[in-house]
Every structure is written in structure tokens, then in C-alpha cells.
Amino acid sequence: MRATQILARFPVHLEAARPGKLLGTVAQAGALQLDALAAALAAVRRAHRLGDADELVDLWRLAALHGMTLAEFEVLLGRFRRAGEGLAVLAAAADDVAREAAAAALVALWAPAAAQGGAAVLPLFADPSAPADLSRAAARLAAQAARALRRDRLADAVRRRVAETAAVHLQGNGTVLALLRGAAAALDLQLGTVVHSADRYWHAAPVADTLRLARAVPAADGRGEVDQPLPPAAELIGIEENPLWRDATDSAPRHHAELFTVTRRGFERALLQVRITGEADHSIGPMLVNRDEGHGVGFTGAVPPGAELVFNEDGRVLLDGSDVTPLAYAWQGACFADAVAPDAADAVFEGDGRSAAARPASFVVSVPTGAPAGVALDREARFPSAGESLPMPGIGIGVTRLAFFVQQAHFASGEAPAPRGVTPRTGAALFDGSVFAAAAPPPPTAARLALSWLEHRAFALRLLIPPRFSAWRADDAEGVLTLQAVARAVERFRPLGVALAVEYIEDRWTLGSGTLTSGDNDDPIEALRAGTRLWAGPQTEA
């Protein structure tokens, strides 16, 4: 005791430590004040050390030294707030059905593996002596949740967040690893090994919740019960760099045989989507040609005024939503150069003097092939065909030279014994539908043409987080506020000049945008990509 230590410093002959002496009483009173001062001094010292601080206010101040505000802890605080609300709902549940629903919503905040896949939650917390008593199980769950929400658990979580943030800053911001670590910390997740896709656009890592919910199980020695933390479910977090988005040109009026260019920035060649809107009665047999590739696509029918003909990247052709691929064709091969404006991408004939870098001309190969269509560009070709998907032309980096044609009337040859038609198809005169060219410029608008393609967006990335966080707030059914909170928390790790979007992982497959996979492997990149799971479509009335 401190009083004994004080009295021991007096001369022995005074017998200061002898019981009953007034000197001992005085020393005892003074020692009590010194003990209080020493305890306060120790608390001050602990408050300045992240690993020892006892009070949340001290942790908030230590976080502020790193520029961290309460807004960056919104997800953590929201979990504790939401769990408190869930405890109240569980306590108010009046029957077993309501108790199970409330228990499932509460336990989901910790995402234990045992509660995944729609498994019942209350049996996990049942009393071994009365396993069928769900009311007792609910009470045991409430006791465990209350322990998990104690103030010291919150303080430890704040402590981990500040320490991890400082560690990331020491190693450097603006990297994929820094963003994933920062996002995992913001969500109170433990980050596993990061895996990168072959093209380096995708990065994924397994994560596990650092906050655990326990359940009471019989002790090994048979004496009472002990708390056993529930193993967390396996989840993913990831980043998509330069995410795909659809870039497009305006829908511009085009005339027959118009030559034009499109300038594009990007990372690599992309497939084109072609949208042709009918103009008056002029949009008959439209065809688009990439002159640099010697690759064109066309339609043998007419596009009514205001109707839209779409050549999709997958080679299917739609007219106002109806599949008309059997009436369409594609070709690749010879494409005459422009003598007025020659270009290095022009195809040239084989022979002496041809540069090794020049693209050699070749005979046209068309789709569809074979009977009954024959060569699609020939005047004898017959449609509709079997409707196989068409190979689509692309658009390169920089300037791409294009051409647009419609079926415009030209007089045929009058040679005996019968008139001879004009080849190719784009020059043939069909008097039941083709139109005559204007006698003087400007040429008439044949159609309106818009081009689009999927582009890797520069200076942008998507941060993908587990979808369970969308239910973090009762006043935010879509989870938008949580996404904003995560974005604020990882802003300090974002590379300068790079746009960051935070989204939930979506594993439901959607027609036209899904990437349905076999599901037989454990590749986190494959699991991260949107559309890896079939799901029931919306029900419609018959």
C-alpha cells in the first residue's frame, strides 16, 4: 500500500508504522489522494496510446490526428445502431414466426456462415436442455447480441480502423491494395489474398467479418457453458478498373455512299453497335462499312420512317425490337481504296512493290454462306436466310474511316436478249422499292445513323462490396446512404484524378449484360463479375 511506503521513509525510532499512531492516519489520508492522482495520470498516458485508450472520446481524438472524422465511421456506428434496433424488435416478438424473422435480421448483421442459405437462426442459440423452446433461444440470442454490442467491442473496432488506416498511409495510397484495404477497414472486414484477372482490369479478395457473434455451448469439462464465436461467412470485395460504359456518336443524317470518319480514344479495338433510323422512304437496304477493316454489315429490307434498325455487338439484328437477322448479312474482304485520299490502312493488290505493312486485298467472304443465300452481296442471293449471327465490324483507336450505303436505283443494262442487272446489291435497281438519286446536290438523307460501343472508361474504377450492407439502415431500403458512407471512408485512399464509384456486388444474371458461368470453380474474379447466378424473373399475369 502507498501509505505503508510513505511511513517506511520515516526514521525507525519514530515507529511511524505502529498501529494507532496519528502519523499513520495522516499518511493514509494523503495516500488516498495520491492514488487517485496516479490513476488519473495513468489514464492520461493510456489516452495518448491507441492500443490502451479506454474511452471512445480519446479514440475519436486519436482518429482526428489522422484527419478521420465521425463520418468515416458511419458504417460501424450504423451496424451497432441497427443491431440495437434489431434487439428491440426481437424482444417485442410475440410468436415463434416473428421471433425467427427478427432473429434472422439481427444475426445477418454479423453474417455468420451457419446462418447462410436461408437456414433457421434460432436453433443455433437453443438451450441444450430445451432445444424446441424458441422463446428461450431468442433470449439466449439477445444476451449474446448484447455482449457483442458492448462499448468495449465498439472501442476495439474503432481502434482497429485507426490502426489500419495509418498502416495503409505508411505503405502508400492510390494503389489497388490500398483501396481494398481501406474499403475492408471501412466495412470492418478482414482482407484475404488479392487475386488479379489476366487483363488486370479486375481485382478481388475474400473477406471475413472482424466483428463476431457468439453462441453459448456446453463446456468441454461439462461445467456450465462457454461462448463460441460463430465463423463468418465467406464474402468478396473487389475493384474493376476502367469499367465498361457505352460511348456513342450522335444520330446523324447520312446519304448514300457517304464517306465519313469517327475519332475515338480508348484502350483497344471495340465492336460496333449500329443504329439506323428510317428516313422517309429512302432507307432501303442500308449498309455500313468499316473501310479500314474491309468489313461491312447490311440489311436487305426497308427501314420504315422513324423505325430503328439495330445491329448489336453479338451479331443479332433487331427492327423495332423484332429479330430480323435472317434478312441481314455481313461481309469481309476487298474494300476499294479512295484515290483522292489514300490511307495506310487501304487494302492493296498482292505483287511486286507491295509494302509488308500494307493490308493485302482479298476476295469477299460473306455471312450467311451457302444455299439458299449464296454470296450475300450477289444479286442472286436469296433471303431470308437461316439467321446465323453476324460478325460485326469494330472501331479502332484514333480515326476510323467508315462508309454508309443504301439501295439506290440505277438503270440496268439493256443488252439482248434480256436486261442484265447491276452488281453488287447496293447498286441494283428494284423498282418495287428503290429510290432514284437526286439530280443535283445535296443528296437526300438516306437514314440517320448512330454508332456506339462498349468502352473501358479511363481514370475510373468501381469498388464492389458485399450486398448485405444494403440493409444497414432502416431508412434506406436501397442502401444508397451506406454506399455514400463507404465512399467517404475510402476517399483518403483514392488515386488523384480517378473517379470512384461504390456499388454492391450483383450476382444475378440479366439477359444482355450477364456473364453466366459454370459455377464449378472458386475463382474470386469469376464470382465477382456481375451475373453469375440465375434467378427467378418477374411474374407476369397470363
ZIJO-V867202 format. One record per backbone hydrogen bond with DSSP energy under -0.5 kcal/mol. NH is the residue of the N-H (numbers start at 1). CO is the residue of the C=O. Records with the same first field share a line. If there is no record, write none. Layout:
BEGIN
NH=CO  CO
END
This chain:
BEGIN
5=1
6=2
7=3
8=4
9=6
10=7
14=11
15=12
16=11
18=15
21=18
24=21
25=21
26=22
27=23
28=24
29=25
30=26
31=27
32=28
33=29
34=30
35=31
36=32
37=33
38=34
39=35
40=36
41=37
42=38
43=39
44=40
45=41
46=42
47=43
48=44  45
49=46
50=48
52=49
53=49
59=55
60=56
61=57
62=58
63=59
64=60
65=61
66=63
67=64
68=63
72=69
73=70
74=71
77=73
78=74
79=75
80=76
81=77
82=78
83=79
84=80
85=81
86=82
87=83
88=84
89=85
90=86
91=87
92=88
93=89  90
99=95
100=96
101=97
102=98
103=99
104=100
105=101
106=102
107=103
108=104
109=106
110=107
111=107
113=231
115=112
116=113
119=116
124=121
125=122
126=123
127=130
130=127
131=128
133=130
134=132
137=133
138=134
139=135
140=136
141=137
142=138
143=139
144=140
145=141
146=142
147=143
148=144
149=145
150=147
153=150
154=150
155=151
156=152
157=153
158=154
159=155
160=156
161=157
162=158
163=159
164=160
165=161
166=162
167=163
168=164
169=165
170=166
171=167
172=168
174=493
179=175
180=176
181=177
182=178
183=179
184=180
185=181
186=182
187=183
188=185
189=184
190=208
191=189
192=206
195=204
197=202
200=197
203=239
204=195
205=237
206=193
207=235
208=190
210=188
211=188
212=210
215=228
217=226
219=224
222=219
224=222
226=217
228=215
229=227
230=213
233=111
235=207  233
237=205
238=464
239=203
240=462
241=201  239
242=460
245=455
247=245  453
249=451
252=250  449
254=447
257=404
258=255  404
260=402
262=400
264=398
270=395
272=393
273=452
274=311
275=450
276=309
277=275  448
278=304  307
279=446
282=279
284=282
285=283  301
287=405
288=297
289=403
290=295
291=289  401
292=401
294=290
295=290
296=331
297=288
298=329
299=286
300=327
303=283
304=302
306=278
307=304
309=276
310=308  318
311=274
312=310  316
315=312
318=310
319=322
320=308  318
322=319
324=317
325=317
327=324
328=325
329=298
330=367
331=296
332=365
333=294
334=362
339=337
346=343
347=335
348=359
354=351
358=355
359=346
360=358
361=348
365=332
367=330
373=370
374=370
376=368  374
378=375
381=378
382=372
385=326
390=315
395=270
398=264
400=262
402=260
403=289
404=258
405=287
407=284
408=406  426
409=435
413=420
420=413
425=377
427=424
428=425
430=428
431=429
433=430
434=430
435=407
437=409
446=254
447=254
448=277
449=252
450=275
452=273
453=247
455=245  453
457=243  455
460=457
461=499
462=240
463=501
464=238  462
465=503
469=466
470=467
471=468
472=469
476=473
479=476
483=479
484=480
485=481
486=482
487=483
488=484
489=485
490=486
491=487
493=490
494=490  491
498=495
499=459  497
501=461
503=463
505=465
507=505
509=533
513=510
514=510
515=530  531
524=522
527=523
528=524
529=525
531=506
533=507
END
